[in-house]
């Protein structure tokens, strides 16, 4: 009936293809020197990018509470600092993610 040969599965769909792709990812990670310490360092940077604006907002709010009482400046500016810090961390992580996705693939090697 149908004289066309069957279409072979994509290499990624087979077990051997999946294992090969995983091995390539591991080799690429070893070549790029981004291991556990790089990940921990990146977590630290993201954490500090949230902590610093939060603490600065709380410190400024505490100072304003001492000079202009009647409003909870500390709580308000702590929340503003937290939001700014979270936006900063989100921007940082999105930028790093985009850089990782834009890296040229090493299919030649």
PASEBA-1860 file (N, C-alpha, C; in nm, 3 decimals):
! residues 109
1> XXXXXXXX> 0.081/-0.119/0.000/0.000/0.000/0.000/0.086/0.126/0.000 ~ 0.160/0.145/0.108/0.243/0.263/0.119/0.388/0.221/0.097 ~ 0.450/0.269/-0.012/0.586/0.229/-0.046/0.693/0.315/0.020 ~ 0.652/0.415/0.098/0.750/0.503/0.163/0.813/0.432/0.281 ~ 0.945/0.449/0.300/1.009/0.386/0.417/0.964/0.455/0.545 ~ 0.963/0.384/0.656/0.923/0.447/0.782/1.023/0.555/0.823 ~ 0.970/0.659/0.885/1.055/0.769/0.930/1.123/0.728/1.059 ~ 1.258/0.732/1.062/1.327/0.692/1.186/1.303/0.797/1.294
9> XXXXXXXX> 1.304/0.755/1.420/1.284/0.851/1.529/1.403/0.947/1.536 ~ 1.375/1.065/1.587/1.481/1.163/1.605/1.583/1.108/1.704 ~ 1.713/1.144/1.686/1.814/1.090/1.778/1.787/1.126/1.923 ~ 1.727/1.242/1.948/1.701/1.283/2.085/1.589/1.199/2.147 ~ 1.506/1.137/2.061/1.393/1.061/2.113/1.435/0.923/2.160 ~ 1.549/0.875/2.116/1.594/0.743/2.158/1.674/0.753/2.287 ~ 1.689/0.641/2.354/1.764/0.639/2.479/1.910/0.677/2.455 ~ 1.967/0.626/2.348/2.107/0.659/2.317/2.122/0.808/2.290
17> XXXXXXXX> 2.025/0.867/2.223/2.031/1.011/2.196/2.022/1.094/2.322 ~ 1.936/1.051/2.414/1.922/1.123/2.540/2.051/1.113/2.623 ~ 2.110/0.994/2.624/2.234/0.976/2.699/2.346/1.059/2.636 ~ 2.351/1.062/2.504/2.452/1.143/2.435/2.435/1.292/2.463 ~ 2.311/1.338/2.463/2.286/1.480/2.491/2.325/1.514/2.634 ~ 2.297/1.423/2.727/2.334/1.447/2.867/2.485/1.450/2.883 ~ 2.554/1.361/2.814/2.701/1.360/2.821/2.759/1.488/2.763 ~ 2.700/1.536/2.654/2.748/1.663/2.595/2.728/1.779/2.691
25> XXXXXXXX> 2.615/1.782/2.761/2.591/1.890/2.858/2.692/1.885/2.971 ~ 2.724/1.764/3.018/2.822/1.751/3.127/2.960/1.796/3.082 ~ 2.999/1.757/2.961/3.130/1.800/2.910/3.136/1.950/2.891 ~ 3.027/2.008/2.843/3.023/2.153/2.823/3.033/2.225/2.958 ~ 2.966/2.172/3.059/2.973/2.233/3.193/3.114/2.225/3.250 ~ 3.182/2.113/3.225/3.320/2.101/3.273/3.412/2.199/3.202 ~ 3.391/2.218/3.073/3.475/2.311/2.997/3.451/2.455/3.040 ~ 3.328/2.488/3.077/3.298/2.627/3.112/3.334/2.659/3.256
33> XXXXXXXX> 3.376/2.561/3.335/3.423/2.580/3.473/3.313/2.636/3.563 ~ 3.189/2.610/3.531/3.079/2.657/3.614/3.028/2.540/3.695 ~ 3.087/2.520/3.811/3.050/2.407/3.895/2.968/2.452/4.013 ~ 2.983/2.377/4.120/2.907/2.402/4.241/2.944/2.537/4.302 ~ 3.073/2.569/4.302/3.115/2.696/4.363/3.062/2.815/4.285 ~ 3.055/2.802/4.152/2.999/2.910/4.072/2.851/2.931/4.107 ~ 2.779/2.820/4.123/2.637/2.830/4.159/2.616/2.891/4.296 ~ 2.700/2.850/4.392/2.689/2.907/4.526/2.722/3.056/4.526
41> XXXXXXXX> 2.824/3.093/4.450/2.858/3.234/4.438/2.747/3.315/4.376 ~ 2.683/3.258/4.276/2.572/3.328/4.211/2.454/3.343/4.306 ~ 2.428/3.240/4.388/2.322/3.252/4.488/2.355/3.363/4.587 ~ 2.482/3.373/4.625/2.522/3.478/4.717/2.502/3.616/4.658 ~ 2.538/3.631/4.531/2.519/3.761/4.466/2.371/3.798/4.456 ~ 2.289/3.702/4.421/2.145/3.728/4.411/2.090/3.762/4.550 ~ 2.136/3.689/4.652/2.090/3.718/4.788/2.127/3.858/4.834 ~ 2.252/3.896/4.808/2.295/4.030/4.848/2.223/4.138/4.769
49> XXXXXXXX> 2.185/4.109/4.644/2.114/4.209/4.566/1.974/4.235/4.622 ~ 1.922/4.143/4.704/1.794/4.164/4.772/1.817/4.225/4.910 ~ 1.919/4.178/4.981/1.942/4.219/5.120/1.984/4.366/5.130 ~ 2.074/4.409/5.043/2.128/4.546/5.055/2.019/4.652/5.039 ~ 1.936/4.650/4.933/1.831/4.753/4.925/1.731/4.743/5.041 ~ 1.703/4.622/5.088/1.609/4.606/5.200/1.664/4.671/5.327 ~ 1.791/4.645/5.356/1.851/4.705/5.476/1.867/4.856/5.463 ~ 1.901/4.902/5.343/1.910/5.048/5.322/1.775/5.114/5.342
57> XXXXXXXX> 1.669/5.052/5.292/1.534/5.106/5.312/1.497/5.109/5.459 ~ 1.530/5.003/5.532/1.499/4.999/5.675/1.579/5.104/5.751 ~ 1.706/5.121/5.717/1.790/5.221/5.785/1.739/5.362/5.758 ~ 1.705/5.391/5.633/1.651/5.523/5.600/1.518/5.545/5.671 ~ 1.434/5.441/5.674/1.306/5.452/5.743/1.323/5.475/5.892 ~ 1.421/5.409/5.953/1.449/5.429/6.095/1.494/5.572/6.122 ~ 1.578/5.624/6.035/1.623/5.763/6.050/1.505/5.860/6.035 ~ 1.419/5.835/5.937/1.302/5.922/5.918/1.206/5.912/6.036
65> XXXXXXXX> 1.192/5.792/6.095/1.106/5.777/6.214/1.157/5.863/6.329 ~ 1.288/5.876/6.342/1.344/5.957/6.450/1.326/6.106/6.426 ~ 1.325/6.148/6.300/1.315/6.291/6.269/1.174/6.335/6.233 ~ 1.093/6.246/6.180/0.956/6.280/6.140/0.861/6.173/6.190 ~ 0.830/6.172/6.320/0.741/6.068/6.375/0.597/6.086/6.327 ~ 0.518/5.985/6.349/0.378/5.993/6.312/0.343/5.897/6.199 ~ 0.441/5.845/6.132/0.419/5.748/6.025/0.526/5.641/6.038 ~ 0.492/5.519/6.006/0.588/5.410/6.016/0.677/5.406/5.892
73> XXXXXXXX> 0.775/5.494/5.891/0.866/5.501/5.777/0.950/5.375/5.764 ~ 0.987/5.316/5.877/1.072/5.197/5.873/1.003/5.084/5.798 ~ 0.880/5.055/5.832/0.808/4.947/5.767/0.785/4.978/5.619 ~ 0.745/5.100/5.590/0.716/5.136/5.452/0.841/5.128/5.365 ~ 0.952/5.183/5.412/1.073/5.181/5.331/1.141/5.045/5.331 ~ 1.117/4.964/5.434/1.166/4.827/5.432/1.097/4.751/5.318 ~ 0.967/4.770/5.304/0.892/4.704/5.196/0.935/4.756/5.059 ~ 0.957/4.887/5.049/1.005/4.943/4.921/1.142/4.886/4.886
81> XXXXXXXX> 1.230/4.878/4.984/1.363/4.821/4.961/1.354/4.674/4.920 ~ 1.263/4.600/4.982/1.245/4.459/4.948/1.197/4.444/4.804 ~ 1.102/4.525/4.763/1.051/4.519/4.625/1.162/4.555/4.527 ~ 1.237/4.660/4.557/1.347/4.699/4.468/1.452/4.588/4.461 ~ 1.483/4.527/4.575/1.579/4.418/4.577/1.532/4.297/4.497 ~ 1.405/4.263/4.510/1.351/4.150/4.433/1.351/4.179/4.283 ~ 1.317/4.300/4.245/1.324/4.337/4.103/1.468/4.332/4.052 ~ 1.561/4.377/4.136/1.702/4.372/4.102/1.748/4.228/4.080
89> XXXXXXXX> 1.711/4.139/4.172/1.749/3.998/4.160/1.685/3.935/4.038 ~ 1.560/3.966/4.012/1.490/3.913/3.895/1.559/3.956/3.767 ~ 1.596/4.083/3.761/1.667/4.135/3.644/1.802/4.064/3.627 ~ 1.875/4.045/3.736/2.006/3.980/3.734/1.995/3.836/3.683 ~ 1.899/3.761/3.738/1.883/3.621/3.699/1.836/3.611/3.554 ~ 1.747/3.699/3.512/1.701/3.696/3.372/1.816/3.727/3.277 ~ 1.902/3.820/3.315/2.018/3.854/3.231/2.114/3.736/3.221 ~ 2.144/3.671/3.333/2.233/3.554/3.331/2.173/3.440/3.251
97> XXXXXXXX> 2.042/3.419/3.265/1.975/3.313/3.191/1.982/3.341/3.040 ~ 1.962/3.466/3.002/1.969/3.501/2.860/2.110/3.482/2.806 ~ 2.212/3.516/2.885/2.350/3.496/2.842/2.381/3.348/2.823 ~ 2.328/3.262/2.912/2.352/3.119/2.898/2.282/3.064/2.773 ~ 2.165/3.116/2.743/2.092/3.069/2.625/2.155/3.119/2.495 ~ 2.221/3.237/2.501/2.281/3.294/2.382/2.419/3.240/2.352 ~ 2.478/3.159/2.442/2.611/3.105/2.417/2.607/3.019/2.292 ~ 2.709/3.031/2.206/2.711/2.947/2.086/2.729/2.801/2.126
105> XXXXX> 2.660/2.716/2.054/2.670/2.573/2.082/2.802/2.521/2.025 ~ 2.863/2.430/2.098/2.991/2.373/2.056/2.969/2.243/1.980 ~ 2.897/2.248/1.869/2.872/2.128/1.791/2.991/2.089/1.707 ~ 3.086/2.181/1.686/3.202/2.155/1.602/3.301/2.063/1.670 ~ 3.305/2.064/1.803/3.407/1.989/1.876/3.371/1.845/1.893
END
